[in-house]
Amino acid sequence: MGNALVSIQIIPKTKNGEDVIPYVDAAIAVINESAVKYEVHPLETTMEGDLPELMAVIEKMNEKMVQLGCESIISQVKVFYKPNGASMNELTVKYR
């Protein structure tokens, strides 16, 4: 368990107005390759780990969008930080 939960919604601006779903899939692949714990939700993806590590993943996601030819990227980010440990399960267990 890390000290943070970070939710991200990445919105790439494509060159010719293409569908962004393949780009979002590529961004999620970056998260998957990072080996952090994560859950994909309809409007955002939530990652669990140490805050510096999660912020580095977000940087890599944005870099991936640039590599794929995006002119610009909006990353909407929410951070829950708890120095003694943060987990997705801890925050949602009462709803399951």
N, C-alpha and C positions, 0 to 999 in steps of 0.2 A: 504494500500500500504506500502510495506516495503522499505528498502534502497538498495536492491540488486536483481539482476537476476543471477541465477547460472544454467548453463547447464552442464549436466553430461552424459557421455557415460561410462557405466560400462562394463568391459570385464573380466568375470571370467574365470580362468583356471580350467576346470573340471578334476576330477580324471581320467576318462577313455575316455576323448575326446568327451563326450556327447554334444548334441546340447545345445547351451547356452541360447536359447530363453526362456525355463522355468525359468532359473535363472534370466534373465533380467526381466521377468514378476514378479518374487518375489521381485526384487529390486524396481520395479515400485509400487508394493503393499506397500512397506515400505514408499514410498513417499505419497501414497494415505492415509495411516494410520496416517501420520503426520499432515494432515489437512492443509498443505500449498497449495497455488494456484500453479498449474502446467499444462504443456501441453506436451504431448508425440509427438515426431516427429520421422521420420524414423531412424535417426542416433543418436539421443540424446533426453533427456528430460530436459525441462527448468522449473525451479521453481522460484517463486517470494516470497520474504519475507525479514526478517532481516537477515543479513549475518551470525551472530552466529547460528541462528536457522537452516539456510540452510546447514551450514557446519556440524551441528549435525546430520542432516538427511543423509548426505553423509557418515558420520561415521557409522550410523545404517545400511545403505545399505551394506557397506563393512562387517560389523559384520554378517549380514544375509547371505552373501555369504559364510563366514567361517562356519556358522552353517549348511549350506547345503552341506558342504564338499569340498568347493573349496580350492585348494592348494595355490593359489595366485589370486589377483585381480588387474587389471589396472583400475583406475578411471581417465578418461580424463575430466578435469573440466575447464569451462570458467566462469569468474566472471565479471559482470558489477556492479559496486558499485557507487551509487549516494546518498550521505548523506541526501539530501532533498526529496528523494523518487524516486523509480524506478518501472516501470511497463512494462509488456510485451506489453500491448495495446499501450502505449505511443510510444514505439519504432517501432511498426508495423502498426499503424493505416493508414498510407498513402498507404499501400499495400493491404488494404482490401476494 
